[in-house]
């Protein structure tokens, strides 16, 4: 059986598009084979790169605005302390929805990082706390449909935007306390600690 022949004019652009740092291909920066914002997915379905020389690596994309890792970590520690007695996790994302920090204290179920991410991403998407998005789903069918249609959206309280002045630079999601209003209360403690230093 004859091996398939690949056109160089088709293969090179495909390789360029799939290398890390290449421009995003899907809506919201997600690759077609990824459900996470900003994720480049799995080039070549996770298999090794094909043999032969590869094209030059593309320049890194301009990074979205975000809190510094130092401030993100400081806020996360304040949040966990404010929620003492609960096993909470904190997720911080940048202004494009990509992860900046997952903070999972010892003894906390790692699944809370995903829930926290979804809360943060929801706050970022709607530019408001998730505690305000939830009630909207009961009065606005378009909002309800949007939430149901995106597996990364979750309207439980605990997701809040981060602002530098009047600009949204990311979001924080807290998960693990009960009721979820407690997640928001603890999240606000962390945000209040760093808000005057966000740039």
PyMOL commands that set and color helices and strands:
alter all, ss='L'
color gray80, all
select helices_A, chain A and resi 8-18+27-29+43-46+69-82+111-126+130-139+141-149+180-197
alter helices_A, ss='H'
color red, helices_A
select strands_A, chain A and resi 89-94+99-104+159-164+167-175
alter strands_A, ss='S'
color yellow, strands_A
deselect
rebuild
show_as cartoon
